[in-house]
């Protein structure tokens, strides 16, 4: 079971798209700014606006300088996919705790060398 989950995470990471788990859940994404898609170096985007409730304008996020914003599959610090029920939006605190699954996998690859 654990190996299957890791294989699914690796596949989702390779595809750089959220991993569908069931009809009523989805994997969150993490916005990161990278100079190019395969760069191991990233920064967080700058977000402005929103915060007043579900009917307020959503935050607008952008990258400083020449970096490009990527929406990558999100994982928790332990590498498990950040799954939420359909229609639920991660809170700011939850979003801060999530990391890019791609970055998590890179960390594991470095440790295994």
Secondary structure, 3 states (H helix, E strand, C coil): CHHHHHHHHHHHHHHCCCCCCECCEEECEEEEEECCCCCCCCECCEEECCCCCCCCCCCEEECCCCCEEEEEEEECCCCCECEEECCCCCCHHHHHHCEEHHHHHHHHHHHHC
